[in-house]
């Protein structure tokens, strides 16, 4: 089962990046992108470590994670990188994170449990993220 995109914070960041790029919003989401990129790189290194100690059964998940980083982090970063960064952008980052947490509470979702589930699913090569599903669709 694919987790709906609106429960995944990276999807919010991805959408905000394009909204900023096309000037629908004035707040630069670059700090959010950096946060998501850092988190995803840590996950990638953890996957490489698991592969090294032979606990990662399927090496395709590393390719999926690299694709995820490229599509959902690098492309948005490229779109917003040369734009001015203001102090308000930092406030926007915190407000967006708070809104996300409140949204998850309103939807009766525990984001820690959700991301634990996502992490386990990624390692087990289950397609619960939309971008991972796309990888399987286009790799055939």
N, C-alpha and C positions, 0 to 999 in steps of 0.2 A: 504494500500500500504506500502510495506516495503521500508525503506530508504536504498539506496545502501550503502554497508559497507564503501566505500571509502569516504563518506561524514562524517563519524562518527569518531571522534578523538580517542575514546577508541579502535576502531578496528585497527587503525594505531599502537597504543601502544601495543596491543595484538600481532600483526604481528612482530613488532620490538623486542618484548621480545623473541619470538621464533627464530628470526634471530640471536639475540645475543646468546641465549642458544646454538644453533647449530653452532655458531662461523662464521656466514656469515658476521656479522658486529662486530666491536670491541667496540662500545660505549654501555655502560650499560644504559638501559632505566628506571632504578629504580626510578629516580626523576619523570619521567612521570607517572609511575605506582602509586607512592605515591599521586601525584596530582589527578589522576583519581579516586583512591580509596577514597580519602578525599571527592571529589565531590559526588561520588556515595553514600557514607555513609550519607552525608548531605541530599541527596535526599531521602534516606531510612527513616531517622528520620522525614523528612517533611511528608512522606507518613504515618508514624505511628501517627504523630500529626493529620493529616487529618482524619485518622480512629478514633482517640480518640474523635474528635469533630463531628463525624458522617458525614463528607463531602466526605469520600472515600466510594463509593458505593460497590466496589468489593475488597475484601481482598486478592484476588489472585495476585494483582499487587505487594503486599509486597513480596510474595513468588518469583515472577518473578525478583524483584529487588535483592533479596538475591542471587538467582541463577546467575544473571548478575554479581554481585560482586564476587561471588566465581569463576565463569568460566573466566571472563575477567580481574579480578584484582588479586585475591588470587593465582590462579595457576601461572600466569606470575611472580608474586612477589616471589613465591616459587622457580621458575626456576632461577631467577637472584639474589636472596638475598645474597647468600654466595660468590658471585663473587666480585672481587675488584672494588671499586668505585673511579674514578679518577676525577680530575678537569675538564678534557675534557668532562666528562659525563654531567656536568652541562651546558657546552656550547652546547653540543648535544641537551639537553632539549630545550634550547631557540631557536636553529636553527630549530629543528623539529616543534616547535610551529609556528614559522614564516613561514616555508614552508607550513604548514597546512593552515594558514590564506591566504597566497598567492594563494594556490591551490583553496581554496574556492572562492576567488575573481575571479580567472581565469575561474572557472566554473559558475560564476554569481550567487553564493549562498551566502547569508548573514548568517554567522554562528550563530549570535544572534537570528535571526528569526528561523533558523533551530532548535536550542536547545530549544527555547520557544515552538515550535511545538512539539518537542519530549517530553518535560516535560508535556505538556497538554495531549498528547496522552497516556503517561504512566499512568497518573492519571485516564484517561477515559478508561483504559484497552484496548486500541487499539494497535495492534501489528505492530508497525512501526520499531522496532529494530530487527535485525536478531536473537539475543539470546532470545528475548521474543517470537518470532514465534516458535523457537525450543521448548520452554517450552510447548506451546500448542500442538505441534506435538507429543511430548513424554509423555504428561500427559493423553492421551486417551488410 
